[in-house]
Amino acid sequence: MEILALVVFTLLLLIGTAGVILPVVPGVPLIALGGLIAAWLTDFSNLTLNHVAILVGLAILSQILEYASTVVGARYYGARRAGVWGSIIGSLAGLIWFPPFGFLVGAIIGAIVAEMIAGRAFGEAVRAGLGALIGTLGGIFAKVLIIIAMAILALPPLVIPLLGA
């Protein structure tokens, strides 16, 4: 079961990492689920309940940071509520029409269009769109750091028993 636990966690870690550039894939929560399954497969002897709790906590933190970074970035550069929502809607539309990186272009265009519909001047709308992009990139960076932390936390307890140490 230890090998299966490692394989399951590693597979969900890889899929979760792909979720960084494919926002429709709930990447970090999948990694936490992989940790839970791996812990269960080893009767919580290699990965303990404490490990799983930390993985779940990191997954929750990731979701909060992903949303907050877009909002903070957009707001810092002057976006209003319309720009923030435009960025979110644009990200989803961009992902659908131009995968896998369309969400970045969609975030900018969505924020600009929404700000202009709300009556902002073009220059202010572009500044808000740039802020949405910067915030989105900040969220991606935070996700990558959290995924690295999750891998550092979970892989050694799964690998070391297989090495016979």
For each residue, the residues with C-beta under 8 A, 3 or more apart:
1: 4 5 41 42
2: 5 6 41 42 46 158 161 162
3: 6 7 162
4: 1 7 8 41
5: 1 2 8 9 37 38 39 41 42 46 47 158
6: 2 3 9 10 38 158 159 162
7: 3 4 10 11
8: 4 5 11 12 34 37 38 41
9: 5 6 12 13 34 35 37 38 154 155 158
10: 6 7 13 14 34 155
11: 7 8 14 15 34
12: 8 9 15 16 30 31 33 34 37
13: 9 10 16 17 31 34 147 150 151 154
14: 10 11 17 18
15: 11 12 18 19 25 27 30
16: 12 13 19 25 27 28 29 30 31 34 147
17: 13 14 20 27 31 147
18: 14 15 21 22 25 27
19: 15 16 22 23 25 26 27 28 30
20: 17 27 140 143 144 147
21: 18 100 101 140
22: 18 19 25 27 95 99 100
23: 19 91 92 95 103
24: 95
25: 15 16 18 19 22 30
26: 19 29 30
27: 15 16 17 18 19 20 22 30 31 143 147
28: 16 19 31 32 58 59 62 63 143 146 147 150
29: 16 26 32 33 59 62 63
30: 12 15 16 19 25 26 27 33 34
31: 12 13 16 17 27 28 34 35 55 59 147 150
32: 28 29 35 36 52 55 56 58 59 150
33: 12 29 30 36 37
34: 8 9 10 11 12 13 16 30 31 37 38 154
35: 9 31 32 38 39 47 51 52 55 150 154
36: 32 33 39 40 52 55 56
37: 5 8 9 12 33 34 40 41
38: 5 6 8 9 34 35 41 42 46 47 154 158
39: 5 35 36 42 44 46 47 48 49 51 52
40: 36 37 43 44
41: 1 2 4 5 8 37 38
42: 1 2 5 38 39 45 46 47 158
43: 40
44: 39 40 47 48 49 52
45: 42 48
46: 2 5 38 39 42 157 158 161
47: 5 35 38 39 42 44 51 52 154 157 158
48: 39 44 45 51 52 157
49: 39 44 52 53
50: 53 54
51: 35 39 47 48 54 55 153 154 157
52: 32 35 36 39 44 47 48 49 55 56
53: 49 50 56 57
54: 50 51 57 58 153
55: 31 32 35 36 51 52 58 59 150 153 154
56: 32 36 52 53 59 60
57: 53 54 60 61
58: 28 32 54 55 61 62 146 149 150 153
59: 28 29 31 32 55 56 62 63 146 150
60: 56 57 63 64
61: 57 58 64 65 146
62: 28 29 58 59 65 66 142 143 146
63: 28 29 59 60 66 67
64: 60 61 67 68
65: 61 62 68 69 139 142 143 146
66: 62 63 69 70 139 142 143
67: 63 64 70 71 139
68: 64 65 71 72 139
69: 65 66 72 73 135 136 138 139 142
70: 66 67 73 74 84 87 88 107 132 135 136 139
71: 67 68 74 75 84 135
72: 68 69 75 76 135 138
73: 69 70 76 77 131 132 133 134 135 136 138
74: 70 71 77 79 83 84 87 111 128 131 132 135
75: 71 72 78 79 84 131
76: 72 73 131 134 135
77: 73 74 127 128 130 131 132 134
78: 75 83 124 127 128 131
79: 74 75 82 83 84 87 111 115 128 129 131 132
80: 83 84 115 118 120 128
81: 84 85
82: 79 85 86 114 115 117 118
83: 74 78 79 80 86 87 111 112 114 115 118 120 125 128 129 131 132
84: 70 71 74 75 79 80 81 87 88 111 132
85: 81 82 88 89 114
86: 82 83 89 90 110 111 112 113 114 115 117 132
87: 70 74 79 83 84 90 91 107 108 110 111 114 129 132 135 136
88: 70 84 85 91 92 107 110
89: 85 86 92 93 110 114
90: 86 87 93 94 106 107 108 109 110 111 113 114
91: 23 87 88 94 95 103 104 106 107 110 136
92: 23 88 89 95 96 103 106
93: 89 90 96 97 102 106 110
94: 90 91 97 98 102 103 104 105 106 107 109 110
95: 22 23 24 91 92 98 99 100 102 103 106
96: 92 93 99 102
97: 93 94 102 106
98: 94 95 101 102 105 106
99: 22 95 96 102
100: 21 22 95 103
101: 21 98 104 105
102: 93 94 95 96 97 98 99 105 106
103: 23 91 92 94 95 100 106 107 136
104: 91 94 101 107 108 133 136 137
105: 94 98 101 102 108 109
106: 90 91 92 93 94 95 97 98 102 103 109 110
107: 70 87 88 90 91 94 103 104 110 111 129 132 133 136
108: 87 90 104 105 111 112 129 130 132 133
109: 90 94 105 106 112 113 129
110: 86 87 88 89 90 91 93 94 106 107 113 114 129 132
111: 74 79 83 84 86 87 90 107 108 114 115 125 128 129 131 132
112: 83 86 108 109 115 116 122 125 126 128 129
113: 86 90 109 110 116 117 125
114: 82 83 85 86 87 89 90 110 111 117 118
115: 79 80 82 83 86 111 112 118 120 124 125 128 129
116: 112 113 119 120 122 125
117: 82 86 113 114
118: 80 82 83 114 115
119: 116
120: 80 83 115 116 124 125 128
121: 124 125
122: 112 116 125 126
123: 126 127
124: 78 115 120 121 127 128
125: 83 111 112 113 115 116 120 121 122 128 129
126: 112 122 123 129 130
127: 77 78 123 124 130 131
128: 74 77 78 79 80 83 111 112 115 120 124 125 131 132
129: 79 83 87 107 108 109 110 111 112 115 125 126 132 133
130: 77 108 126 127 133 134
131: 73 74 75 76 77 78 79 83 111 127 128 134 135
132: 70 73 74 77 79 83 84 86 87 107 108 110 111 128 129 135 136
133: 73 104 107 108 129 130 136 137
134: 73 76 77 130 131 137 138
135: 69 70 71 72 73 74 76 87 131 132 138 139
136: 69 70 73 87 91 103 104 107 132 133 139 140
137: 104 133 134 140 141
138: 69 72 73 134 135 141 142
139: 65 66 67 68 69 70 135 136 142 143
140: 20 21 136 137 143 144
141: 137 138 144 145
142: 62 65 66 69 138 139 145 146
143: 20 27 28 62 65 66 139 140 146 147
144: 20 140 141 147 148
145: 141 142 148 149
146: 28 58 59 61 62 65 142 143 149 150
147: 13 16 17 20 27 28 31 143 144 150 151
148: 144 145 151 152
149: 58 145 146 152 153
150: 13 28 31 32 35 55 58 59 146 147 153 154
151: 13 147 148 154 155
152: 148 149 155 156
153: 51 54 55 58 149 150 156
154: 9 13 34 35 38 47 51 55 150 151 157 158
155: 9 10 151 152 158 159
156: 152 153 159 160
157: 46 47 48 51 154 160 161
158: 2 5 6 9 38 42 46 47 154 155 161 162
159: 6 155 156 162 163
160: 156 157 163 165
161: 2 46 157 158 164 165
162: 2 3 6 158 159
163: 159 160
164: 161
165: 160 161
